[in-house]
């Protein structure tokens, strides 16, 4: 029996949490050709959340367009899905979430914003994607943990780090000569309990939207 709903998911959201939202055939982060294979296997909905960036060839625009042309609904969010949706929404791919909108508006440009390293067995994130750092710094600033200038300085440091090195402790270590230790300690404590995981939130929104689409197709 074909897998009618295929979701490409890795570090953006845990599989257990995702399955509680949507029953689907879950696949690892997508590489070039994976969407073509899902389409050939009978998918009616493909939800692209996570995909490879550097270690293999990334999901191609043509395979997304081919899936759309064959009548498959393609949803994108959070990571590679947000990137491709921002590029292809005018051609039928549906983008979901904040990260997608930031790319669509041109606030985010680089793939580097959503890149991270993760355990290949468990998909546990081992670094923090820059877009999450941006959102966390904004929240810390809004709640008075950081000044506008301190938040800007920490963002500049985060952007200067190679993406596997982006963690909140590492960012604060680099900042220790420019920002008072008490402020950095307060910010680190804030991140332990209140860090924003925008990629996860967007992934969950995409799964809920996928369920809506599946229900619509079922009623049609």
C-alpha positions, 0 to 999 in steps of 0.5 A: 500500500502506498504511503499517502502522507510522507514527512521528511523530518529530523532534528526540528522535532522529535518523532514521538511528538510529531506522530502524536500530531500526524499519522504519516510515513516519516522519513529522514532529512531529505536529500536530492531525489527523495521527493521524486522517490516519494512521489513515485511511491504514491504520495498524495501529500509531501511535507518537507521539514528537514533536509540535508545541506552540506553532506549530500546534494540538497532537495532540488527545485525541479523535483518539488515542481514535478511533484506539484505538477503531478497533483501532489500537495507539497508543504514546507516549513522550519528548515529546508522546507521553509527555504524551498517554500519561500522560493516556490510558493508562487508555483504551488508549494505551501509554506508554513510558519515564521521561518518560511515567512522570514525567508519569503520577506527577505529578512533571512537569506542564507541557508546558514540560518537554519543549519545545525549539527545533530546526532545522526542516530537520534537526530538530537541537535548538537548546535543551535540554528541561527534563526532560533538564536535570533528569536531567543535574543529578541525574546530576552530583549523584550523581557528585559534580560538583555539591552538592545545593544547587548542582544545585537552584540550577541547576534553578531557573535553568533553570526560570526561562528561556524554553524556547528559551534553555535551554542548559547554557552559558546556565544557567551564565552566569546562575549565575556570580554565585551558584556558584563558576566552578570548579564551573560549569566542571566541570559544563559539561565534564561536560555535554559528555560525560555529559549525559543525553538522556532524551528520546532514550533514551525514543524508542528504547525506544518504537521497540523496543516498537513493533517488539515489537507489530508482531511480535505482530500478525504472529504473530496 
